[in-house]
Amino acid sequence: MIIIEKKRVKDSEVSIGSLMLPDQANLLGNVHGGEVMKMMDNTAGIVARRHSRHVVVTARVDELEFH
């Protein structure tokens, strides 16, 4: 019988930061949405891996809206 140790969400928390360079922005200086989405996906992958202790992949993103 496999005993799975309980984890709190707090145990999987991660915080990342990144310096955005000019080639990651448009002419107005706004970071491209794809760059933000990439950071979100990487962060979500780290959290999911820590929490599940398994290999994870992004299966689908239903919607992402920037304002």
N, C-alpha and C positions, 0 to 999 in steps of 0.2 A: 504494500500500500504506500503510495506517495503522499507525503504530508507537505502541503503547500503553506509556506509561511505567509501570514497576512502582511500586507504593506499598506501604509497610509499614502494618500496622494502626495502629501508633503515630502515623503521619501524620494519621490521621483521628480521633484521640482528642479527646474534648470533656468538659469538666466544667462542670456548671451548679449553681446554687443558687437558692433562692427563699424569700422570707419568707412563711410561711403565716399568713394573717390569720384572725380569728375566724369569718368567714363561710365559710371553707373547712374548718371543723372541726365535729364534733358537740358535743353538750352536755358530753361528757367531755373535750373538748380534743383528741381524735384527728382527724387530717386524714382527710377523706373519701377512700376508695379511688379514686374517679373523678379526684380532683385528682392523686393519685400516678400513676395511669395516663396522664393527660394529659402530665405532665412526662416520663414514660418515653417516650411516643410522640414528643414534640417532640425529645428528646435523640437517640433512635434515628434520627429523620429527618435531623437535622443530621449525624450520623456517616455515615449512608448516602449523603447528598448529597456530603459531602467525599470519601468513598472512591470513589464511582462517577462523580462529576462529571456526574451526570444528575439529572433531576427524579425524585423518588421519592414513593411513597405507601404507607401502611400497608394491605396487602391483607387481612390477617387476624391476629387474636390468638387462638391456640388455647386458652390457659388463663392465668389470673392468679389467684393464691390468696394472700390476706392472712391472717396469723395474729397 
